[in-house]
Amino acid sequence: QRVRGPLVNVDVAESRYTIVVRPWRHFHGDFGRLRINTTGETVFDVDGQALTGSEGLEALAALPQGTPTAAFGTLDVVNRSYTATQVYAGSSVPGADSDAVRGAVDHRRATQGTD
């Protein structure tokens, strides 16, 4: 399962961080908070830098609140917890630094210096 949303805070001592949950098609809004647990085997990709375990969590802690994040992992329904196996943050989140348009393009014009 995957979850995404802006970073709220990081607790390195407890090996977890918290995000504002946002469904994949929503770029704004607050759909609640989710605490994401990590392990020594969790793989992090933070602004293009690959890290593992506490090293990755410390890099995540150095990012400002509101930084885009995406995690892939396992939801334990019985214990109501989510544990990430992979975490992407900052510029490593696909589309985090891109604009998007929905609809049909009906005109395109080259600007100076481009083809």
C-alpha positions as CSV (number, residue, x, y, z in Angstrom):
1,Q,0.0,0.0,0.0
2,R,1.1,3.5,-0.6
3,V,0.4,6.8,1.2
4,R,1.4,10.3,0.5
5,G,1.3,13.8,2.0
6,P,3.3,16.6,3.3
7,L,5.6,16.0,6.2
8,V,4.4,17.1,9.7
9,N,7.2,15.9,11.9
10,V,9.9,13.2,12.4
11,D,10.6,11.3,15.6
12,V,14.1,9.8,15.0
13,A,14.2,8.2,18.5
14,E,10.9,6.3,17.8
15,S,11.8,5.5,14.2
16,R,8.6,7.2,12.7
17,Y,7.3,10.3,11.1
18,T,3.9,11.9,10.6
19,I,2.2,13.2,7.4
20,V,-1.0,15.0,6.5
21,V,-2.8,12.3,4.4
22,R,-3.6,13.3,0.9
23,P,-5.2,11.0,-1.7
24,W,-3.2,10.7,-4.9
25,R,-5.5,13.0,-6.9
26,H,-5.7,15.7,-4.3
27,F,-2.9,18.3,-4.0
28,H,-4.5,20.3,-1.2
29,G,-6.6,19.7,1.9
30,D,-6.2,17.9,5.1
31,F,-7.5,14.3,5.2
32,G,-6.1,13.5,8.7
33,R,-2.7,12.6,10.1
34,L,-0.9,9.3,9.7
35,R,2.1,8.1,11.7
36,I,4.5,6.1,9.5
37,N,6.8,3.6,11.3
38,T,10.2,2.8,9.8
39,T,12.7,0.0,10.4
40,G,16.4,-0.5,10.0
41,E,15.6,-1.9,6.6
42,T,13.4,0.9,5.3
43,V,14.9,2.4,2.1
44,F,14.7,6.2,1.8
45,D,15.2,8.3,-1.3
46,V,15.5,11.9,0.0
47,D,16.1,14.6,-2.6
48,G,17.8,12.0,-4.9
49,Q,20.0,10.6,-2.1
50,A,19.5,6.8,-1.3
51,L,19.7,6.0,2.4
52,T,18.7,3.2,4.7
53,G,17.2,3.0,8.2
54,S,18.1,5.7,10.8
55,E,20.3,7.5,8.3
56,G,17.3,8.0,6.0
57,L,15.1,9.1,8.9
58,E,17.7,11.7,10.0
59,A,17.8,13.1,6.4
60,L,14.0,13.2,6.5
61,A,14.1,15.1,9.8
62,A,16.4,17.7,8.2
63,L,13.6,18.6,5.7
64,P,11.2,21.4,6.4
65,Q,7.6,20.8,7.5
66,G,5.3,20.5,4.4
67,T,7.9,18.6,2.3
68,P,6.2,16.2,-0.1
69,T,6.5,12.5,0.9
70,A,5.3,9.2,-0.4
71,A,5.7,5.8,1.3
72,F,5.1,2.2,0.3
73,G,4.6,-0.4,3.0
74,T,2.2,-2.5,5.0
75,L,-0.9,-1.5,6.9
76,D,-1.6,-3.6,10.0
77,V,-5.3,-3.3,10.5
78,V,-5.4,-5.2,13.8
79,N,-2.7,-3.0,15.4
80,R,-3.8,0.1,13.4
81,S,-0.2,0.9,12.3
82,Y,1.6,1.5,9.0
83,T,5.2,0.4,8.4
84,A,7.1,1.7,5.4
85,T,9.5,-0.4,3.4
86,Q,10.3,2.5,1.0
87,V,10.1,6.3,1.6
88,Y,10.4,9.1,-1.0
89,A,10.8,12.7,0.1
90,G,11.4,16.1,-1.5
91,S,12.4,16.1,-5.1
92,S,12.4,12.3,-5.1
93,V,8.5,12.2,-5.0
94,P,7.3,11.8,-8.6
95,G,5.6,15.0,-9.7
96,A,6.5,16.9,-6.5
97,D,8.2,19.7,-8.3
98,S,6.0,19.7,-11.5
99,D,2.9,21.5,-12.6
100,A,0.0,19.5,-14.1
101,V,-2.8,20.3,-16.4
102,R,-6.0,18.4,-16.9
103,G,-7.8,18.7,-20.2
104,A,-7.0,18.9,-23.9
105,V,-4.3,21.0,-25.5
106,D,-5.7,23.0,-28.4
107,H,-2.8,25.2,-29.1
108,R,1.0,25.2,-28.7
109,R,3.5,27.9,-29.4
110,A,7.3,27.7,-29.3
111,T,9.0,30.4,-27.3
112,Q,12.3,31.9,-28.2
113,G,15.2,29.6,-27.7
114,T,13.2,26.4,-27.9
115,D,12.1,24.1,-30.8
